Amino acid sequence: MVFKRILPLFCVLLLLSGCGMTPSDFHEDISQSVVLSPAPDETDPSDGLTAVIHNLSDWEFTYGRAFLLEIQKEDGWYRLPYTDGTFPEDALIVLAGLQVEHLFQLDRHFAPLKPGNYRILLDGVLYHEDGTAEKQYLLLAFTVTKDGKLLP
């Protein structure tokens, strides 16, 4: 009797672990003060995805090199597992009103991307003049085509 109840649960867990993906738990608000957008003419993912971080705020934005990658399936977003989850531990800064390019090394940290819809999740902190800090969540969606090109 117990076996009949556990078997379906076991099969679902086996399927999820077999594909290496877990459902996304991202439910935060996306930053309006700092924006992540594709770099102009970004189409070849061989080196990674170059994006532009625009700091539209009046404060300093600090972030790290670590990021998450998710793929869209029929029933929602799924987080991809890292093939190499090591990132340098340096802090990167975008001053108020400025923008910087940032390379997301997709092939280094994840298996080669198959055609589909993806999104990069990056978080950082805005440091206000009064000493307070505000967490910011950045998101960049893109598509990988059948011929391996990237489309924003």
DSSP file (Angstrom, degrees, kcal/mol; ACC not computed):
  #  RESIDUE AA STRUCTURE BP1 BP2  ACC     N-H-->O    O-->H-N    N-H-->O    O-->H-N    TCO  KAPPA ALPHA  PHI   PSI    X-CA   Y-CA   Z-CA
    1    1 A M     >        0   0    0      0, 0.0     4,-1.0     0, 0.0     3,-0.2   0.000 360.0 360.0 360.0 -49.9    0.0    0.0    0.0
    2    2 A V  H  >  +     0   0    0      1,-0.2     4,-2.2     2,-0.2     3,-0.5   0.881 360.0  59.2 -62.8 -37.9    2.7    2.5    1.0
    3    3 A F  H  > S+     0   0    0      1,-0.2     4,-2.4     2,-0.2    -1,-0.2   0.880 101.3  54.1 -59.0 -39.8    4.7    1.4   -2.1
    4    4 A K  H  4 S+     0   0    0     -3,-0.2    -1,-0.2     1,-0.2    -2,-0.2   0.805 111.8  45.2 -66.4 -29.4    1.8    2.5   -4.4
    5    5 A R  H  X S+     0   0    0     -4,-1.0     4,-0.7    -3,-0.5    -2,-0.2   0.838 116.5  43.7 -81.2 -35.0    1.8    6.0   -2.8
    6    6 A I  H  X S+     0   0    0     -4,-2.2     4,-2.8     1,-0.2     5,-0.2   0.821  99.4  70.9 -81.8 -32.0    5.6    6.4   -2.9
    7    7 A L  H  X S+     0   0    0     -4,-2.4     4,-2.3     1,-0.2     5,-0.2   0.902  98.2  47.0 -56.9 -47.7    6.2    5.1   -6.4
    8    8 A P  H  > S+     0   0    0      0, 0.0     4,-2.1     0, 0.0    -1,-0.2   0.915 114.2  48.3 -62.0 -40.1    4.6    8.1   -8.3
    9    9 A L  H  X S+     0   0    0     -4,-0.7     4,-2.4     1,-0.2    -2,-0.2   0.922 110.6  51.3 -63.5 -43.6    6.5   10.6   -6.1
   10   10 A F  H  X S+     0   0    0     -4,-2.8     4,-2.4     1,-0.2    -1,-0.2   0.900 108.8  51.5 -59.5 -42.4    9.7    8.7   -6.6
   11   11 A C  H  X S+     0   0    0     -4,-2.3     4,-2.3     2,-0.2    -1,-0.2   0.902 109.9  48.8 -63.5 -42.0    9.2    8.8  -10.4
   12   12 A V  H  X S+     0   0    0     -4,-2.1     4,-2.4     2,-0.2    -2,-0.2   0.934 113.0  47.1 -63.6 -45.9    8.6   12.5  -10.5
   13   13 A L  H  X S+     0   0    0     -4,-2.4     4,-2.5     1,-0.2     5,-0.2   0.888 111.3  52.0 -63.0 -38.6   11.7   13.1   -8.4
   14   14 A L  H  X S+     0   0    0     -4,-2.4     4,-2.1    -5,-0.2    -1,-0.2   0.906 109.6  49.2 -64.5 -41.6   13.7   10.8  -10.6
   15   15 A L  H  X S+     0   0    0     -4,-2.3     4,-1.5     2,-0.2    -2,-0.2   0.920 112.9  46.9 -63.8 -44.0   12.6   12.7  -13.7
   16   16 A L  H  X>S+     0   0    0     -4,-2.4     4,-0.8     1,-0.2     5,-0.7   0.908 115.3  44.9 -65.6 -41.4   13.5   16.1  -12.2
   17   17 A S  H  <5S+     0   0    0     -4,-2.5    -1,-0.2     1,-0.2    -2,-0.2   0.829 108.3  59.3 -72.9 -29.7   16.9   14.9  -11.0
   18   18 A G  H  <5S+     0   0    0     -4,-2.1    -1,-0.2     1,-0.2    -2,-0.2   0.866 108.3  43.0 -66.5 -36.4   17.5   13.2  -14.3
   19   19 A C  H  <5S-     0   0    0     -4,-1.5    -1,-0.2     2,-0.2    -2,-0.2   0.625 103.8-133.9 -85.5 -12.4   17.2   16.4  -16.3
   20   20 A G  T  <5 +     0   0    0     -4,-0.8     2,-0.3     1,-0.2    -3,-0.2   0.537  64.5 119.4  77.1   5.3   19.2   18.3  -13.7
   21   21 A M      < -     0   0    0     -5,-0.7    -1,-0.2    59,-0.1    59,-0.2  -0.794  44.8-162.2-107.6 148.0   16.8   21.2  -13.6
   22   22 A T  E     -A   79   0A   0     57,-1.5    57,-3.2    -2,-0.3     3,-0.1  -0.950  35.5 -94.2-122.5 147.9   14.8   22.5  -10.7
   23   23 A P  E     -A   78   0A   0      0, 0.0    55,-0.3     0, 0.0     2,-0.1  -0.295  50.3-101.6 -58.9 143.7   11.7   24.7  -10.9
   24   24 A S        -     0   0    0     53,-2.7    53,-0.1     1,-0.1    46,-0.0  -0.384  28.6-169.7 -66.7 140.7   12.5   28.4  -10.5
   25   25 A D        +     0   0    0     -3,-0.1     2,-0.6    -2,-0.1    -1,-0.1   0.140  43.2 130.0-112.7  17.2   11.9   30.0   -7.1
   26   26 A F        +     0   0    0      1,-0.1    -2,-0.1     2,-0.0     0, 0.0  -0.625  11.2 144.1 -78.8 117.1   12.4   33.5   -8.4
   27   27 A H        +     0   0    0     -2,-0.6    -1,-0.1     2,-0.1     2,-0.1   0.100  31.1 121.9-137.0  20.0    9.5   35.8   -7.3
   28   28 A E        -     0   0    0      1,-0.1     2,-0.3     0, 0.0    -2,-0.0  -0.413  68.9 -98.2 -84.1 161.5   11.3   39.0   -6.6
   29   29 A D        -     0   0    0     -2,-0.1   108,-0.4     1,-0.1     2,-0.3  -0.584  38.8-118.1 -76.3 140.4   10.5   42.4   -8.3
   30   30 A I        -     0   0    0     -2,-0.3   108,-0.2     1,-0.1    -1,-0.1  -0.609  36.1-101.6 -80.8 139.6   12.8   43.3  -11.1
   31   31 A S        -     0   0    0    106,-3.1   108,-0.2    -2,-0.3    -1,-0.1  -0.293  30.3-176.1 -62.4 139.0   14.9   46.4  -10.6
   32   32 A Q  S    S+     0   0    0      3,-0.1    -1,-0.1    -3,-0.1     3,-0.1   0.497  85.5  58.0-103.6 -13.9   13.7   49.6  -12.3
   33   33 A S  S    S+     0   0    0      1,-0.3    23,-2.3    22,-0.1    24,-0.6   0.776 114.1  32.8 -87.3 -30.2   16.8   51.5  -11.1
   34   34 A V  E    S-H   55   0B   0     21,-0.2     2,-0.4    22,-0.2    -1,-0.3  -0.999  78.1-165.0-129.5 129.3   19.3   49.2  -12.6
   35   35 A V  E     -H   54   0B   0     19,-2.5    19,-3.1    -2,-0.4     2,-0.5  -0.921  12.3-151.4-124.1 140.0   18.6   47.6  -15.9
   36   36 A L  E     +H   53   0B   0     -2,-0.4    17,-0.2   103,-0.4   103,-0.1  -0.939  26.8 164.9-108.5 125.3   20.2   44.7  -17.8
   37   37 A S  E     -H   52   0B   0     15,-2.3    15,-3.5    -2,-0.5   103,-0.1  -0.951  41.3 -90.9-138.3 157.5   20.0   44.7  -21.6
   38   38 A P  E     -H   51   0B   0      0, 0.0    13,-0.3     0, 0.0     3,-0.1  -0.371  45.1-111.1 -66.3 145.9   21.7   42.9  -24.5
   39   39 A A    >   -     0   0    0     11,-2.2     3,-1.5     1,-0.1    11,-0.1  -0.462  48.3 -85.2 -69.8 149.7   24.7   44.5  -25.9
   40   40 A P  T 3  S+     0   0    0      0, 0.0    -1,-0.1     0, 0.0     3,-0.1  -0.296 112.0   9.2 -57.4 139.6   24.2   45.9  -29.4
   41   41 A D  T 3  S+     0   0    0      1,-0.2     2,-0.8    -3,-0.1     3,-0.3   0.712  83.0 157.8  64.2  24.8   24.8   43.2  -32.1
   42   42 A E    <   +     0   0    0     -3,-1.5    -1,-0.2     1,-0.2     7,-0.0  -0.719  16.5 125.7 -81.7 111.0   25.1   40.4  -29.7
   43   43 A T        +     0   0    0     -2,-0.8   107,-2.2     1,-0.2    -1,-0.2   0.517  46.8  77.9-138.3 -18.6   24.3   37.2  -31.6
   44   44 A D    >   -     0   0    0     -3,-0.3     3,-0.6   105,-0.2     4,-0.3  -0.872  50.2-171.1-106.2 112.6   27.1   34.7  -31.2
   45   45 A P  T 3   +     0   0    0      0, 0.0    62,-0.4     0, 0.0    61,-0.1   0.326  57.2 106.6 -83.7  10.7   27.1   32.8  -27.9
   46   46 A S  T 3  S+     0   0    0      1,-0.2     3,-0.1    60,-0.1    61,-0.1   0.870  93.5  27.3 -61.7 -37.8   30.6   31.2  -28.4
   47   47 A D  S <  S-     0   0    0     -3,-0.6     2,-0.3     1,-0.4    -1,-0.2   0.650 127.0 -95.2 -92.3 -17.8   32.3   33.5  -25.8
   48   48 A G        -     0   0    0     -4,-0.3     2,-0.6    57,-0.2    -1,-0.4  -0.883  53.4 -51.4 132.2-166.9   29.1   34.1  -23.8
   49   49 A L  E     - I   0 104B   0     55,-2.6    55,-2.9    -2,-0.3     2,-0.5  -0.940  44.9-150.9-112.0 119.8   26.5   36.7  -23.7
   50   50 A T  E     + I   0 103B   0     -2,-0.6   -11,-2.2    53,-0.2     2,-0.3  -0.790  23.5 175.0 -91.0 128.3   27.6   40.3  -23.5
   51   51 A A  E     -HI  38 102B   0     51,-2.8    51,-2.9    -2,-0.5     2,-0.5  -0.826  27.3-124.6-127.0 165.7   25.1   42.5  -21.8
   52   52 A V  E     -HI  37 101B   0    -15,-3.5   -15,-2.3    -2,-0.3     2,-0.7  -0.958  12.9-152.2-115.2 128.7   25.0   46.2  -20.6
   53   53 A I  E     -HI  36 100B   0     47,-3.1    47,-1.8    -2,-0.5     2,-0.6  -0.903  13.6-163.4-100.2 115.2   24.2   47.1  -17.0
   54   54 A H  E     -HI  35  99B   0    -19,-3.1   -19,-2.5    -2,-0.7     2,-1.0  -0.884   7.1-157.0-101.9 116.7   22.6   50.5  -17.0
   55   55 A N  E     +H   34   0B   0     43,-3.0    42,-1.0    -2,-0.6   -21,-0.2  -0.809  19.1 170.3 -94.9 100.1   22.6   52.2  -13.5
   56   56 A L        +     0   0    0    -23,-2.3   -22,-0.2    -2,-1.0    -1,-0.1   0.420  49.1  92.4 -88.0  -0.4   19.7   54.7  -13.8
   57   57 A S  S    S-     0   0    0    -24,-0.6    40,-0.8     2,-0.2    41,-0.1  -0.201  83.6-118.4 -88.5 179.9   19.8   55.5  -10.1
   58   58 A D  S    S+     0   0    0     38,-0.2     2,-0.3    39,-0.1    38,-0.2   0.214  90.3  71.7 -98.7  12.0   21.6   58.2   -8.2
   59   59 A W  S    S-     0   0    0     36,-0.1     2,-0.2    69,-0.1    38,-0.2  -0.816  90.1 -89.6-128.7 165.6   23.6   55.6   -6.2
   60   60 A E  E     -B  127   0A   0     67,-0.9    67,-2.6    -2,-0.3     2,-0.5  -0.535  34.9-151.2 -74.7 135.2   26.4   53.2   -6.6
   61   61 A F  E     -BC 126  94A   0     33,-2.5    33,-2.9    -2,-0.2     2,-0.4  -0.942  11.9-170.1-110.5 128.1   25.4   49.7   -7.8
   62   62 A T  E     +BC 125  93A   0     63,-2.7    63,-2.8    -2,-0.5     2,-0.3  -0.951  13.5 158.0-120.0 137.9   27.6   46.7   -6.7
   63   63 A Y  E     -BC 124  92A   0     29,-2.4    29,-3.5    -2,-0.4     2,-0.2  -0.925  27.9-128.0-147.6 170.3   27.3   43.2   -8.1
   64   64 A G        -     0   0    0     59,-0.7    27,-0.1    -2,-0.3    25,-0.1  -0.558  30.4-106.0-113.5-178.6   29.4   40.0   -8.4
   65   65 A R  S    S+     0   0    0     23,-0.6     2,-0.1    25,-0.4    24,-0.1   0.668  85.5 102.3 -84.5 -17.6   30.1   37.7  -11.4
   66   66 A A        +     0   0    0     22,-0.2    57,-0.4    21,-0.1     2,-0.3  -0.413  46.4 164.0 -70.5 141.7   27.9   34.9  -10.2
   67   67 A F        -     0   0    0     55,-0.1     2,-0.3    -2,-0.1    55,-0.2  -0.960  31.1-123.1-150.2 164.7   24.5   34.6  -12.0
   68   68 A L  E     -D  121   0A   0     53,-2.4    53,-2.5    -2,-0.3     2,-0.4  -0.837  16.8-153.6-110.6 151.0   21.7   32.1  -12.5
   69   69 A L  E     -D  120   0A   0     11,-0.4    11,-3.0    -2,-0.3     2,-0.3  -0.993  13.0-175.8-127.2 132.0   20.4   30.8  -15.8
   70   70 A E  E     -DE 119  79A   0     49,-2.5    49,-2.0    -2,-0.4     2,-0.4  -0.927  12.4-149.5-126.6 151.1   16.9   29.5  -16.3
   71   71 A I  E     -DE 118  78A   0      7,-2.7     7,-2.6    -2,-0.3     2,-0.5  -0.923  20.2-123.7-118.0 145.2   15.1   27.9  -19.3
   72   72 A Q  E     + E   0  77A   0     45,-2.7    45,-0.4    -2,-0.4     5,-0.2  -0.769  31.0 177.6 -91.8 127.5   11.4   28.3  -20.1
   73   73 A K  E >   - E   0  76A   0      3,-3.4     3,-1.6    -2,-0.5    43,-0.0  -0.645  49.0 -87.9-114.1 176.5    9.4   25.1  -20.4
   74   74 A E  T 3  S+     0   0    0      1,-0.3     3,-0.1    -2,-0.2    -2,-0.0   0.837 126.7  40.5 -56.1 -35.7    5.7   24.7  -21.1
   75   75 A D  T 3  S-     0   0    0      1,-0.2     2,-0.3     0, 0.0    -1,-0.3   0.220 125.9 -68.5-103.7  15.3    4.8   24.8  -17.4
   76   76 A G  E <  S- E   0  73A   0     -3,-1.6    -3,-3.4     2,-0.0     2,-0.3  -0.890  70.5 -32.8 138.0-165.9    7.2   27.6  -16.2
   77   77 A W  E     - E   0  72A   0     -2,-0.3   -53,-2.7    -5,-0.2     2,-0.4  -0.719  45.7-163.2 -97.6 143.3   10.9   28.5  -15.7
   78   78 A Y  E     -AE  23  71A   0     -7,-2.6    -7,-2.7    -2,-0.3     2,-0.4  -0.989  19.0-125.2-129.9 135.4   13.5   26.0  -14.6
   79   79 A R  E     -AE  22  70A   0    -57,-3.2   -57,-1.5    -2,-0.4    -9,-0.2  -0.619  25.4-135.1 -78.8 130.5   16.9   26.7  -13.1
   80   80 A L        -     0   0    0    -11,-3.0   -11,-0.4    -2,-0.4     2,-0.2  -0.631  20.7-116.8 -84.6 143.8   19.8   25.1  -15.0
   81   81 A P        -     0   0    0      0, 0.0    30,-0.4     0, 0.0     2,-0.2  -0.493  30.2-109.9 -77.6 150.5   22.5   23.3  -13.0
   82   82 A Y        -     0   0    0      1,-0.2    28,-0.3    -2,-0.2     3,-0.2  -0.554  19.6-167.6 -74.7 140.5   26.1   24.6  -13.2
   83   83 A T  S    S+     0   0    0     26,-2.8     2,-0.3     1,-0.3    27,-0.2   0.673  96.3  16.0 -90.6 -27.5   28.7   22.6  -15.0
   84   84 A D        +     0   0    0     25,-1.0    -1,-0.3    -3,-0.1    24,-0.0  -0.856  69.7 177.8-142.8 105.0   31.3   24.9  -13.4
   85   85 A G        +     0   0    0     -2,-0.3     2,-0.5    -3,-0.2    24,-0.1   0.113  42.1 117.6 -97.6  21.9   29.9   27.0  -10.5
   86   86 A T        +     0   0    0    -20,-0.0    -2,-0.0     0, 0.0     0, 0.0  -0.794  36.6 172.8 -93.8 128.8   33.2   28.7   -9.6
   87   87 A F        -     0   0    0     -2,-0.5   -21,-0.1   -21,-0.0    -2,-0.0  -0.964  39.6-100.1-129.1 145.7   33.2   32.5  -10.0
   88   88 A P        -     0   0    0      0, 0.0   -23,-0.6     0, 0.0   -22,-0.2  -0.373  31.1-133.4 -59.3 147.8   35.8   35.1   -9.1
   89   89 A E        +     0   0    0    -25,-0.1     2,-0.1   -24,-0.1   -25,-0.0   0.112  59.9 128.6 -94.9  22.7   34.8   36.7   -5.8
   90   90 A D        -     0   0    0      1,-0.0     2,-0.5     0, 0.0   -25,-0.4  -0.454  56.3-128.1 -79.5 152.2   35.4   40.3   -6.9
   91   91 A A        -     0   0    0    -27,-0.1     2,-0.4    -2,-0.1   -27,-0.2  -0.853  20.4-154.6 -98.5 132.8   32.9   43.0   -6.5
   92   92 A L  E     -C   63   0A   0    -29,-3.5   -29,-2.4    -2,-0.5     2,-0.4  -0.849   7.8-153.5-108.7 144.5   32.1   45.1   -9.6
   93   93 A I  E     -C   62   0A   0     -2,-0.4     2,-0.5   -31,-0.2   -31,-0.2  -0.950  14.4-169.0-125.5 136.2   30.7   48.6   -9.4
   94   94 A V  E     -C   61   0A   0    -33,-2.9   -33,-2.5    -2,-0.4     3,-0.1  -0.978  27.3-137.5-119.2 114.5   28.6   50.7  -11.7
   95   95 A L    >   -     0   0    0     -2,-0.5     3,-2.1   -35,-0.2   -40,-0.2  -0.239  39.2 -71.5 -69.6 160.2   28.6   54.3  -10.6
   96   96 A A  T 3  S+     0   0    0      1,-0.3   -38,-0.2   -38,-0.2    -1,-0.2  -0.220 117.9   7.1 -53.1 131.5   25.4   56.4  -10.6
   97   97 A G  T 3  S+     0   0    0    -42,-1.0    -1,-0.3   -40,-0.8     2,-0.2   0.460 108.8 106.1  77.8   1.4   24.1   57.3  -14.1
   98   98 A L    <   -     0   0    0     -3,-2.1   -43,-3.0   -41,-0.1     2,-0.3  -0.534  53.4-147.0-108.2 175.3   26.7   55.1  -15.9
   99   99 A Q  E     -I   54   0B   0    -45,-0.2     2,-0.3    -2,-0.2   -45,-0.2  -0.981   9.3-170.1-140.1 152.4   26.7   51.8  -17.8
  100  100 A V  E     -I   53   0B   0    -47,-1.8   -47,-3.1    -2,-0.3     2,-0.3  -0.970  23.9-119.0-138.0 152.9   29.1   49.0  -18.2
  101  101 A E  E     -I   52   0B   0     -2,-0.3     2,-0.4   -49,-0.2   -49,-0.2  -0.718  28.6-168.5 -88.7 146.0   29.3   45.9  -20.4
  102  102 A H  E     -I   51   0B   0    -51,-2.9   -51,-2.8    -2,-0.3     2,-0.6  -0.998  14.3-140.8-137.8 131.7   29.4   42.5  -18.7
  103  103 A L  E     -I   50   0B   0     -2,-0.4     2,-0.7   -53,-0.2   -53,-0.2  -0.829   8.5-158.2 -95.0 120.0   30.2   39.1  -20.2
  104  104 A F  E     -I   49   0B   0    -55,-2.9   -55,-2.6    -2,-0.6     2,-1.6  -0.881  13.6-145.2 -94.9 111.6   28.2   36.2  -19.0
  105  105 A Q     >  +     0   0    0     -2,-0.7     4,-1.4   -57,-0.2   -57,-0.2  -0.590  28.0 170.3 -82.6  87.0   30.2   33.1  -19.8
  106  106 A L  H  > S+     0   0    0     -2,-1.6     4,-2.2     1,-0.2     3,-0.2   0.935  72.2  46.6 -67.2 -49.9   27.4   30.7  -20.6
  107  107 A D  H  4 S+     0   0    0    -62,-0.4    -1,-0.2     1,-0.2    -2,-0.1   0.780 110.0  55.4 -68.1 -25.9   29.4   27.8  -21.9
  108  108 A R  H  4 S+     0   0    0      1,-0.2    -1,-0.2   -61,-0.1    -2,-0.2   0.890 120.4  28.5 -71.0 -38.5   31.9   27.9  -19.1
  109  109 A H  H  < S+     0   0    0     -4,-1.4   -26,-2.8    -3,-0.2   -25,-1.0   0.623 124.9  36.7-100.6 -14.9   29.2   27.6  -16.4
  110  110 A F  S  < S-     0   0    0     -4,-2.2     3,-0.1   -28,-0.3   -28,-0.1  -0.933  88.3 -93.1-137.1 157.5   26.5   25.6  -18.2
  111  111 A A  S    S-     0   0    0    -30,-0.4     3,-0.1    -2,-0.3    -2,-0.1  -0.266  70.7 -68.2 -61.0 157.1   26.2   22.8  -20.7
  112  112 A P        -     0   0    0      0, 0.0     2,-0.3     0, 0.0    -1,-0.2  -0.217  63.0-110.1 -50.7 136.6   25.9   24.0  -24.3
  113  113 A L        -     0   0    0     -3,-0.1     3,-0.1   -68,-0.1    -6,-0.0  -0.517  27.1-149.3 -78.4 133.0   22.5   25.8  -24.7
  114  114 A K        -     0   0    0     -2,-0.3    30,-0.2     1,-0.2    32,-0.1  -0.541  43.1 -71.5 -89.6 162.6   19.9   24.1  -26.8
  115  115 A P  S    S+     0   0    0      0, 0.0     2,-0.3     0, 0.0    30,-0.2  -0.268  88.5  86.8 -54.7 139.5   17.3   26.1  -28.7
  116  116 A G  E    S- F   0 144A   0     28,-2.0    28,-2.9    -3,-0.1     2,-0.4  -0.933  78.6 -58.3 157.0-178.2   14.8   27.7  -26.4
  117  117 A N  E     + F   0 143A   0    -45,-0.4   -45,-2.7    -2,-0.3     2,-0.3  -0.828  53.2 175.0 -98.1 132.5   13.9   30.7  -24.3
  118  118 A Y  E     -DF  71 142A   0     24,-3.3    24,-2.3    -2,-0.4     2,-0.3  -0.823  16.3-158.8-129.7 165.7   16.3   31.6  -21.4
  119  119 A R  E     -DF  70 141A   0    -49,-2.0   -49,-2.5    -2,-0.3     2,-0.4  -0.975  11.3-142.4-148.8 141.9   16.8   34.2  -18.8
  120  120 A I  E     -DF  69 140A   0     20,-2.7    20,-1.9    -2,-0.3     2,-0.5  -0.843  13.9-157.6 -98.0 135.2   19.8   35.4  -16.8
  121  121 A L  E     +DF  68 139A   0    -53,-2.5   -53,-2.4    -2,-0.4     2,-0.4  -0.973  17.0 171.4-116.0 124.7   19.2   36.4  -13.2
  122  122 A L  E     - F   0 138A   0     16,-2.3    16,-3.7    -2,-0.5     2,-0.3  -0.991  11.3-162.7-131.8 137.2   21.7   38.7  -11.6
  123  123 A D  E     + F   0 137A   0    -57,-0.4   -59,-0.7    -2,-0.4     2,-0.3  -0.886  17.4 150.6-122.2 158.0   21.5   40.4   -8.2
  124  124 A G  E     -BF  63 136A   0     12,-2.2    12,-2.8    -2,-0.3     2,-0.4  -0.863  35.5-100.3-160.5-168.7   23.3   43.3   -6.7
  125  125 A V  E     -BF  62 135A   0    -63,-2.8   -63,-2.7    -2,-0.3     2,-0.5  -0.994  11.6-146.1-136.6 134.9   23.0   46.1   -4.2
  126  126 A L  E     -BF  61 134A   0      8,-2.8     8,-2.4    -2,-0.4     2,-0.7  -0.885  19.8-150.4 -93.7 126.3   22.4   49.8   -4.5
  127  127 A Y  E     -BF  60 133A   0    -67,-2.6   -67,-0.9    -2,-0.5     6,-0.2  -0.885  11.6-151.0-103.1 114.4   24.2   51.7   -1.8
  128  128 A H    >   -     0   0    0      4,-2.7     3,-1.8    -2,-0.7   -69,-0.1  -0.391  24.9-113.0 -80.9 158.9   22.4   55.0   -0.7
  129  129 A E  T 3  S+     0   0    0      1,-0.3    -1,-0.1     2,-0.1   -70,-0.0   0.790 115.2  61.9 -61.8 -28.7   24.2   58.0    0.6
  130  130 A D  T 3  S-     0   0    0      2,-0.1    -1,-0.3     1,-0.1     3,-0.1   0.421 122.6-103.4 -80.9   4.5   22.6   57.6    4.0
  131  131 A G  S <  S+     0   0    0     -3,-1.8     2,-0.1     1,-0.3    -2,-0.1   0.376  80.3 128.9  93.4  -4.5   24.4   54.2    4.3
  132  132 A T        -     0   0    0     -5,-0.0    -4,-2.7     2,-0.0     2,-0.4  -0.470  45.8-145.6 -82.1 158.1   21.4   52.0    3.6
  133  133 A A  E     -F  127   0A   0     -6,-0.2     2,-0.4    -2,-0.1    -6,-0.2  -0.947   6.6-160.2-125.6 145.7   21.5   49.3    1.0
  134  134 A E  E     -F  126   0A   0     -8,-2.4    -8,-2.8    -2,-0.4     2,-0.1  -0.980  19.5-128.8-130.9 119.9   18.8   48.1   -1.3
  135  135 A K  E     -F  125   0A   0     -2,-0.4     2,-0.4   -10,-0.2   -10,-0.2  -0.402  25.8-163.3 -66.0 138.5   18.8   44.6   -3.0
  136  136 A Q  E     -F  124   0A   0    -12,-2.8   -12,-2.2    -2,-0.1     2,-0.5  -0.981   8.3-156.3-127.1 138.7   18.3   44.8   -6.8
  137  137 A Y  E     -F  123   0A   0   -108,-0.4  -106,-3.1    -2,-0.4     2,-0.3  -0.969  10.7-165.5-117.4 124.2   17.4   41.9   -9.1
  138  138 A L  E     -F  122   0A   0    -16,-3.7   -16,-2.3    -2,-0.5     2,-0.4  -0.837   3.1-169.1-109.9 146.4   18.2   42.1  -12.8
  139  139 A L  E     -F  121   0A   0     -2,-0.3     2,-0.4   -18,-0.2  -103,-0.4  -0.998   9.1-174.5-137.5 136.7   16.8   39.9  -15.5
  140  140 A L  E     -F  120   0A   0    -20,-1.9   -20,-2.7    -2,-0.4     2,-0.3  -0.957  10.8-162.1-133.2 115.2   17.8   39.5  -19.1
  141  141 A A  E     +F  119   0A   0     -2,-0.4     2,-0.3   -22,-0.2   -22,-0.2  -0.733  18.7 159.6 -95.9 144.6   15.7   37.2  -21.4
  142  142 A F  E     -F  118   0A   0    -24,-2.3   -24,-3.3    -2,-0.3     2,-0.4  -0.973  29.7-128.2-155.9 166.1   17.0   35.9  -24.7
  143  143 A T  E     -FG 117 151A   0      8,-2.9     8,-2.7    -2,-0.3     2,-0.6  -0.949   7.9-147.9-121.4 139.3   16.3   33.1  -27.2
  144  144 A V  E     -FG 116 150A   0    -28,-2.9   -28,-2.0    -2,-0.4     6,-0.2  -0.944  24.6-146.7-103.1 123.1   18.7   30.6  -28.6
  145  145 A T    >   -     0   0    0      4,-2.6     3,-1.9    -2,-0.6     6,-0.0  -0.266  29.1 -98.0 -83.4 172.8   17.7   29.7  -32.2
  146  146 A K  T 3  S+     0   0    0      1,-0.3    -1,-0.1     2,-0.1    -2,-0.0   0.792 125.6  52.9 -61.4 -29.0   18.1   26.3  -33.9
  147  147 A D  T 3  S-     0   0    0      2,-0.1    -1,-0.3     1,-0.0    -2,-0.0   0.304 123.6-104.2 -91.8  10.7   21.3   27.6  -35.6
  148  148 A G  S <  S+     0   0    0     -3,-1.9     2,-0.1     1,-0.3    -2,-0.1   0.546  73.7 139.8  85.1   8.4   22.8   28.6  -32.2
  149  149 A K        -     0   0    0   -105,-0.1    -4,-2.6  -104,-0.1     2,-0.5  -0.481  48.8-125.5 -82.4 156.0   22.2   32.4  -32.5
  150  150 A L  E     -G  144   0A   0   -107,-2.2    -6,-0.2    -6,-0.2    -1,-0.0  -0.870  22.7-172.1-102.6 134.3   21.1   34.6  -29.7
  151  151 A L  E      G  143   0A   0     -8,-2.7    -8,-2.9    -2,-0.5  -108,-0.1  -0.991 360.0 360.0-123.9 131.8   18.1   36.8  -30.0
  152  152 A P              0   0    0      0, 0.0   -11,-0.2     0, 0.0    -1,-0.1   0.504 360.0 360.0 -68.2 360.0   17.1   39.4  -27.4
